């Protein structure tokens, strides 16, 4: 009788899962870079005094937030090439993850910006500071540190959403485990290892975010 969990088989497939894990981590890191950068731009555009800028931005944010990530991946993968824009499956997945989570990050940034005391902005105007200098030198240094935990939550959420990339032919961690199971007819070991790897890396990411938050507070993040 075969054991429920075969450790020798688990060690044998671990390198294969490790190569797929690299793709998962790559998609998460690059997707998060897109999300935090684009999210900040969307937050600033949404706060624009020009309705011609703020209203379309608000519509885009709400539209992306209100539609499933999987549908957006399918759209970018199957429809976008019809317009002449060609990307690899992995690049398509990174863009989809980044744009989707950018809309959530935009709301987090907006909450942090609006929490900056109004007196700070009035003082900047009194000193005749330009809007750019006010944003970069006064608002953002106070707005971003308090929202780091929320951004960290989205990092972990994005990491756990990477299995959706398999829908557009990206062989990430979970897809690789399913392929191993379909060829060996053993699913216990690969799926258990996938769950363990997701758990360990999610805890490491959460620990890193807490460390970054403490460091920012230590060096002036508190208001």
Buried (B, 14 or more C-beta within 10 A) or exposed (E): EEEEEBEEBBEEBBEBBEEBBEBBBBBBEBBBEBBBEBBBEBBBBBBEEEEEBBEEBBEBBEEBBEEEBBEBBBEBBEEBEEEEEEBEBBBBBBBBBBBBBBBBBBBBBBBBBEEBEEEEBEEBEEEEBEEEEBBEEBBBBBBBBBBBBBBBBBBBEBBEBBBBBBBBEBBBBBBBBBBBBEEEEBEBBBBBBBEEBBEEBBEEBBEEBEEBBEEBEEEEBEE
